[in-house]
Every structure is written in C-alpha cells, then in structure tokens.
Amino acid sequence: MLQGRLMRGRRLIRALRQDDARQVRARIAELELDLMTTAPLGRHRRFEAGHELRRAKLRLEKLEECMGKLSESSGR
C-alpha cells in the first residue's frame, strides 16, 4: 500500500519537474533569441536578459539533476 503511494508521488513530482523543465527551456529559447536579434535592446535590457538566461540555465540543470535522481530511485 505504502509503496504504491510512493510511486504515484514520485511520478507526480517527476511530471511536475518535466513540465517545469519544458517551461524553462522555452524561456531560454526566448532569451537567446532576444540576445541574438539585431534590434537594439539597450545595454540595461541586454544585461537583464543575460542575467536571466544564466539563472534559467542553472534552474534547468538543477531540474534535470532532480529528475535523474528520481529516475535512479524508482529503478531500485
């Protein structure tokens, strides 16, 4: 009984993390496009976009690490 609840909980958490990762990847793509466009963004806006891009990539790395650990623990 408890094992079934744990598995559902892990699957739910993993699904939530995968959804978060999809959203972060989409945001990363937007930010990269903003930084590569020829339209003048202004120095401050480019700085903000670059900073947000670094944070988003770090968040994605942490989400992927979390999903990997969830996969490892479910395989036991």
C-alpha positions in Angstrom: 0.0 0.0 0.0 2.7 2.5 1.0 4.9 1.5 -2.0 2.0 2.3 -4.4 1.6 5.8 -2.8 5.3 6.5 -3.1 5.4 5.5 -6.7 2.5 7.7 -7.5 4.1 10.6 -5.6 7.4 10.1 -7.4 5.6 10.0 -10.8 3.7 13.2 -9.9 6.8 15.0 -8.8 8.7 13.9 -11.9 5.8 15.0 -14.2 5.8 18.4 -12.4 9.6 18.7 -12.8 9.4 17.8 -16.5 6.7 20.4 -17.1 8.9 23.0 -15.3 11.8 22.0 -17.4 9.8 22.5 -20.6 8.8 25.9 -19.5 12.4 26.8 -18.6 13.7 25.6 -22.0 11.1 27.7 -23.7 12.1 30.8 -21.8 15.8 30.1 -22.5 15.0 29.9 -26.2 13.2 33.3 -26.0 16.0 34.9 -24.1 18.6 33.6 -26.5 16.6 34.9 -29.4 16.3 38.3 -27.8 20.0 38.5 -27.3 20.7 37.4 -30.9 18.3 39.7 -32.7 19.6 42.8 -34.5 17.0 45.1 -32.9 18.7 47.4 -30.4 17.7 46.3 -26.9 19.6 48.8 -24.9 22.5 48.0 -22.6 20.5 47.5 -19.5 17.9 45.2 -21.2 20.7 43.0 -22.6 22.3 42.8 -19.2 19.0 41.7 -17.7 18.4 39.2 -20.4 21.8 37.7 -20.0 21.4 37.5 -16.2 18.0 35.8 -16.6 19.5 33.4 -19.1 22.2 32.3 -16.7 19.7 31.8 -13.9 17.3 29.9 -16.3 20.2 27.6 -17.4 21.1 26.9 -13.8 17.5 26.2 -12.9 17.3 23.8 -15.8 20.4 22.0 -14.7 19.0 21.6 -11.2 15.7 20.3 -12.6 17.4 17.7 -14.8 19.6 16.6 -11.8 16.4 16.2 -9.7 14.7 14.2 -12.4 17.7 12.0 -12.8 17.7 11.2 -9.1 14.0 10.4 -9.2 14.6 8.0 -12.1 17.5 6.3 -10.2 15.5 5.9 -7.0 12.5 4.5 -8.9 14.7 1.9 -10.5 15.7 0.3 -7.2 
